[in-house]
Amino acid sequence: MIQRDYDAVIVGSGPNGLAAAITLQQQGINTILFEAKSTIGGGMRSGELTLPGLVHDICSAVFPVVAASPFFKQLPLQKFGLDFIHPTFAAAHPFDDGTTAMIHHSIEKTAHSLGIDEKAYQKLLLPLYKNSNKIFPFILSPFHFPKHPFVLAEFGLNALQPASLFSKKFKTREAKGLFAGMAAHGMLPFSKVASSAIALVMMLTAHTGGWPIPKGGSQKIADALAAYYISIGGKIETNFNVTSLKQLPSSHAILFDVTPKQLLQIAGHKFSSFYKWQLKKYKYGMGVYKMDFALSEPIPFINAGCNKAGTIHIGNTFEEIALSEQLAWNGKHSDKPFVLLAQQSLFDETRAPDNQHTAWAYCHVPHGSTKNMSNAIEQQIERFAPGFKDCIVAKHEMNSEAMQEYNANYIGGDINGGAQLITQMFTRPALRLSPYKTSAKSIYICSSSTPPGGGVHGMCGYNAAKKVLKDIFRIKLPE
């Protein structure tokens, strides 16, 4: 090979950029990673957003897919200061009458709590649990012919259903509501094909690796990844905002942890007209309105069981959540939005001083929305925890514009790097033999705009790096 400054350059230090850099560096590939902001991490950053001494997660707060990720499984991150905490319950879903549906770590306990839906829940989850070691590697990779076609066919028949149809498998309000909260993570209307997929994945992760939170904040994941990367010879340069290929040192490969919009701006002149057309057609999804709270005490939920769950799905019934998601998709705002809530300080004493607590919450809003949703979010929490507003000492808010300013990959506030539509599930951002390879030689994309999409799992970067190793360095990693 012709001598270059580096073998590979990676742009962007989110979980996928770090994953790509680590995977290449592990194989002896000389790499450097550039980050536009002053701190690395992308969606894994934390900060004192409200009061001194209170640690808030700016975007990602709970990490269901980390334990299932083949990339994370092979890293010794505990040696680099990363510890995960597992709340008693993965998630809780309160209802207006004070009752709450819980996701226990045990499938049997969860099923038993759902009354007449006990058998339906077990019938659905037990086969998935039994075959999770076959399911996760498939869904966390680009589309390919499965090694276990019958197992994946059974999963696919359920996953491809619209959530509105799938919910009919359950009879009780509790099971339907629990399922709706899981499906809403997908940021899609429940009428869309494959809107059940994310619900099944979220439920399965709750019963396999749980929904852990990192001790000290999500920044600890980024810091551990960076420390490991540097320990094996990698280099990181922050405050380096890439707007042109000319800024980058010479290399055999460039991997971009950015979405199609930025990729076109930086390297569009290198792409074929057809590839550029595909990237321009890429569809982004709804945005989020994010709030962080400094509290004088734990959230006073009517049902005390909620305070044993790391994540709370606030939205009441299936029908109410479905309406909220449909409105946001249609460009409208719900008066009663579905709210994702995390209360890390209940389980992690490092997040706040004594007698203080933190809470993290967001709701879905139309793409690019600037409407203030703070009152709607607070009202929704107050609805299930009367007195919540009296506990608020300080708060910090971010609309969709602020989310994009924080992380350029969150176009219009879309934290998934693009809508998780069936047409963009395995082929994002363009229909190609490999979604990670652009039409320009040596330029690759490794962000959440590639399979398997949003979430902190590192698999977009890991899969892209495997493609680079095979294409350019003739190194084939095992599947």
Secondary structure, 3 states (H helix, E strand, C coil): CCCCCEEEEEECCCHHHHHHHHHHHHCCCCEEEECCCCCCCHHHCEECCCCCCCCEECCCCCCCCCCCCHHHHCCCHHHHCCCEECCCEEEEEECCCCCEEEECCCHHHHHHCCHHHHHHHHHHHHHHHHCHHHHHHHHCCCCCCCCCHHHHHHHHHHHCCCHHHHHHHCCCHHHHHHHHHHHHHHCCCCCCCCCCHHHHHHHHHHHCCCCCEECCCCHHHHHHHHHHHHHCCCEEECCCCCCCHHHCCCEEEEEECCCHHHHHHHHHHHCCHHHHHHHHHCCCCCEEEEEEEEECCCCCCCCHHHHHEEEEEECCCHHHHHHHHHHHHCCCCCCCCCEEEECHHHCCHHHCCCCCEEEEEEEEECCCCCCCCHHHHHHHHHHHCCCHHHHEEEEEEECHHHHHHHCCCCHHHCCCCCCCCHHHCCCCCCCCCCCCECCCCCEEECCCCCCCCCCCCCHHHHHHHHHHHHHCCCCCCCC
